[in-house]
Amino acid sequence: MTVVHWLRRLVRTNPMKIDCGTCRIRRWRSGDEPSLAENANNRAVWINLRDRFPHPYTLKDANDWVLHASGQTPLTNLAIEVDGQAVGGIGLVLNNDVERVSAEIGYWLGEPYWGRGVTTNAVRAVTEYGFATFELTRIFALPFGHNSASLRVLEKAGYGREGVLRRSAIKEGQVLDQIVYAVTDLEYD
Ligand SMILES: CC(C)(COP(=O)(O)OP(=O)(O)OC[C@H]1O[C@@H](n2cnc3c(N)ncnc32)[C@H](O)[C@@H]1OP(=O)(O)O)[C@@H](O)C(=O)NCCC(=O)NCCS
């Protein structure tokens, strides 16, 4: 049985909890709000994310997010839990139309937990979940070119570097390159 087939069975029998060794991936739930706000309210996290991620990140932002994500169907936004606390987030944005077989993966982790391999394991787990659940052929990421930690995470998780979207984004007034990383179902099947 391949990993994807095994995961399909796991997803069917267990709605959503993946033990990824250094972390657990699960649905956002009521009670996560204080830990979410505490870990998300960090400029070092925000500076590498899209502007829709709030900054400063208030308890109200956390309440709104948990309300939205906890009841989501299909389930594409997940909490990264370490030591029993939701300390990061990881999700897939499903594309549409002829690109409905593609999804973008995005993630962040509270700074106290960086450098322990947590996100690498989370990206591996959610990549497998994505292929097993949504009939995708491709999952990609678009880290900023200077985000060395994220580039490394993607390499360690089996994503391949496909190119540079030169001067394709602007963050805090600075025009940035984004790097295209992707993995296909052919590598994961
Ligand atoms: C990027 C981020 C998710 C990484 O999480 P993490 O759990 O620390 O990642 P891991 O521990 O799994 O792996 C990090 C790797 O990057 C490396 N790294 C960290 N900082 C680095 C730097 N400045 N230069 C080069 N490599 C770096 C680590 O050494 C590690 O690689 P190694 O295992 O080969 O030593 C986290 O830093 C974060 O949340 N950043 C802010 C939000 C963000 O950037 N999200 C991604 C948007 S695309």
The ligand as a MOL file (V3000), in Angstrom:
LIG
                    3D

  0  0  0     0  0            999 V3000
M  V30 BEGIN CTAB
M  V30 COUNTS 48 50 0 0 0
M  V30 BEGIN ATOM
M  V30 1 C 9.9480 29.4570 8.1820 0
M  V30 2 C 9.5040 28.7720 9.4620 0
M  V30 3 C 8.1070 28.2510 9.2820 0
M  V30 4 C 10.4770 27.6220 9.7500 0
M  V30 5 O 9.9870 26.8410 10.8250 0
M  V30 6 P 10.9370 25.8350 11.6540 0
M  V30 7 O 10.0430 24.9320 12.4150 0
M  V30 8 O 11.9520 26.5980 12.4100 0
M  V30 9 O 11.6360 25.0170 10.4620 0
M  V30 10 P 12.5290 23.7020 10.6210 0
M  V30 11 O 13.1270 23.6670 11.9900 0
M  V30 12 O 11.7040 22.5440 10.1780 0
M  V30 13 O 13.6430 23.9370 9.5060 0
M  V30 14 C 14.3020 25.2030 9.4140 0
M  V30 15 C 15.5780 25.0200 8.5900 0
M  V30 16 O 16.0080 26.3000 8.1480 0
M  V30 17 C 17.3120 26.5230 8.5990 0
M  V30 18 N 17.4630 27.9610 8.8110 0
M  V30 19 C 16.8900 28.7180 9.7520 0
M  V30 20 N 17.2650 30.0000 9.5980 0
M  V30 21 C 18.0860 30.0380 8.5290 0
M  V30 22 C 18.8000 31.0630 7.8680 0
M  V30 23 N 18.7370 32.3310 8.2790 0
M  V30 24 N 19.5600 30.7360 6.7880 0
M  V30 25 C 19.6240 29.4550 6.3520 0
M  V30 26 N 18.9560 28.4320 6.9450 0
M  V30 27 C 18.1990 28.7260 8.0230 0
M  V30 28 C 17.4430 25.6920 9.8570 0
M  V30 29 O 18.8040 25.4720 10.1950 0
M  V30 30 C 16.7190 24.4320 9.4000 0
M  V30 31 O 17.4840 23.6650 8.5170 0
M  V30 32 P 18.3660 22.3830 8.9960 0
M  V30 33 O 17.4050 21.4140 9.6110 0
M  V30 34 O 18.9900 21.8970 7.7480 0
M  V30 35 O 19.3500 22.8960 10.0090 0
M  V30 36 C 9.5130 29.7430 10.6750 0
M  V30 37 O 10.7790 30.3280 10.7450 0
M  V30 38 C 8.4600 30.8370 10.5520 0
M  V30 39 O 7.3300 30.6650 10.9840 0
M  V30 40 N 8.8460 31.9760 9.9600 0
M  V30 41 C 7.9170 33.1010 9.7800 0
M  V30 42 C 6.7760 32.7790 8.8240 0
M  V30 43 C 7.2710 32.1990 7.5130 0
M  V30 44 O 8.3430 32.5190 7.0310 0
M  V30 45 N 6.4330 31.3340 6.9060 0
M  V30 46 C 6.7250 30.7700 5.6290 0
M  V30 47 C 6.2310 31.6660 4.5260 0
M  V30 48 S 6.6580 31.0070 2.9160 0
M  V30 END ATOM
M  V30 BEGIN BOND
M  V30 1 1 1 2
M  V30 2 1 2 3
M  V30 3 1 2 4
M  V30 4 1 2 36
M  V30 5 1 4 5
M  V30 6 1 5 6
M  V30 7 2 6 7
M  V30 8 1 6 8
M  V30 9 1 6 9
M  V30 10 1 9 10
M  V30 11 2 10 11
M  V30 12 1 10 12
M  V30 13 1 10 13
M  V30 14 1 13 14
M  V30 15 1 14 15
M  V30 16 1 15 16
M  V30 17 1 15 30
M  V30 18 1 16 17
M  V30 19 1 17 18
M  V30 20 1 17 28
M  V30 21 1 18 19
M  V30 22 1 18 27
M  V30 23 2 19 20
M  V30 24 1 20 21
M  V30 25 1 21 22
M  V30 26 2 21 27
M  V30 27 1 22 23
M  V30 28 2 22 24
M  V30 29 1 24 25
M  V30 30 2 25 26
M  V30 31 1 26 27
M  V30 32 1 28 29
M  V30 33 1 28 30
M  V30 34 1 30 31
M  V30 35 1 31 32
M  V30 36 2 32 33
M  V30 37 1 32 34
M  V30 38 1 32 35
M  V30 39 1 36 37
M  V30 40 1 36 38
M  V30 41 2 38 39
M  V30 42 1 38 40
M  V30 43 1 40 41
M  V30 44 1 41 42
M  V30 45 1 42 43
M  V30 46 2 43 44
M  V30 47 1 43 45
M  V30 48 1 45 46
M  V30 49 1 46 47
M  V30 50 1 47 48
M  V30 END BOND
M  V30 END CTAB
M  END
